Every structure is written in C-alpha cells, then in structure tokens.
C-alpha cells in the first residue's frame, strides 16, 4: 500500500473511522503475514506474530509522523518485532545450512538409482515436489542468521531498495548492503553445485527429494498450495539469469501467502475495541 492510498485512510482512522482503519489493515495484513512467515518459518508462529504486529500498528497509528513512508514505518515495526521473535525461535530450532545439506545428501543417496523420468506424468508427485521446494526455500532462509535473513527477505522477496531497507532496520546503507551481501554469499555457496533450480548440472531436484520422502515412508503432505493454483514452471527463465538473480528467483517463486481468515476476524475485534476509536481496550489479552 503506497502513501497515496494510505494517508487518507490514516487521517480518517485517527479521526475515528472504523471503516478506514479496517481498510488500512486489510491493505497491509497479507504482506505482514508473508514477511512473518518468511522470518519465522512456522505458519502458527507467523499468525501470532502478524496479529501482534498489526495490533501494534493499530495502537500506534496516531504517532505516525510521516517522516518516512507508511510502508517503511510498517516494515520497521514488523522488523523490530520479528527480529526478537526470530532470535527466540532460532535458539529453539537451531536450524543450519549444514544440517539441511545432510538431509538433502541423504535424499540423493536414497534415490541414486531412481528413474526420475518415469515419474514425469505423476501429478501427485508434482504437487509433492512443489511443496518440498517451498519448504526447502524456507529452510535455506532459516539457516541464515536473523540479520542476514531479514535483509535478504526485504530485498529479494519484497523488492525494497537499499535506502528503504536501511531505514527499516535502522542501520546505514553500507551496513545494509554488507548484510545483504553476506546472506547472498551464503546462499550462493549452498546452492551452487547443489540445487537443480539454479545449477542445471546439479543432481538435486525437488522431484528427487520428494521421491526420497516416499521411499522412506513419509510422503510430503501438501500444506502450502491451493488445488486451484496453476502448475508453476519452476525452472522457467533461470538459464537466462545470473546466479544471484537465480537465487532471487528461487526465493520469489513462492505463492502470495495470505493472512488466515481466523486471524483477520480476530483483528476486526481488536479494531472495534481500539481506544483510538473510543471503544476501549486493545490489549492482546482482549482478543477472543
């Protein structure tokens, strides 16, 4: 949501319009959820974080002073919250690219003699491979440290420029570029020679890994893809791109995740109870 769309809604919301506040939140909630999901990995954690971020936005809206764009302000609130949430989660999860590499290598070993071509017309396997590819992409991000992950998600997935990203994170443009460069380099080192989506000579593929899951008796469960969603051409255009652009393309090939409707309903209750609108308490404990 750009300032041309947001500023009139902000003015109306601060003046007491519940409808304007609902429209404002509706315009940013899916992006906040998508950012939360990319930073935290777990849909449940992302839902909780998104709700907390949007409540903070609602209750702080009157303090928005327009010294930055509305998008920068929203991203800053989200980034501050998600940095803390991701650090707490990472200490529990202990994700690492090395551990991920071991799992992928085990999948390759398990399918070393499999005839991948014979499964070309298996639609269920295509869905499983796509799902596994989404999980693998998220796993790569979770293997980065929090600061590198946040810079990479903002830049490669949300397309923010260096100046915007630096303002969001409260650091200098040079520091932002350094974080971004380190994150890209780590993914480069991990993907090059390993991932068939970015290196046509690499053996690893989403289909091969999905077959390995089947062979182990744990076929991939479809969680992220709507059945109405068209089949993606996962490798389309990769040969024409530089490696760094290929990495960005892999990160961007995920669906446009949307905030679950149940969270949206809870947010409506929060908005209806907002003290800015003169209705009462907005504490998280007051959300049904």
Buried (B, 14 or more C-beta within 10 A) or exposed (E): BEBEEBBEBBEBBBEEBBEBBBBBBBBBBBBBBBBBBBBBBBBEBBBBBBBBBBBBBBBEBEEBEEEBBBBBBBBBBBBBBBBEBBEEBBEEEEBBBEEBBEEBEEBBEBBEEBEEEEBEEBEEBBBBBBBBBBBBBBBBBBBBBBBBBBBBBBBBBBEBEBEBBBBBBEBEBEBBBBBBEBBBEBBBEBBBEBBBBBBEEBBBBBBBBBBBBBEEEEBBEBEBBEEEEEEBEBBEEBEEEEBBBBBBBBBEBBEEBEBBEEBBEBBBEBBBBBEBBEBEEBEEEEBE
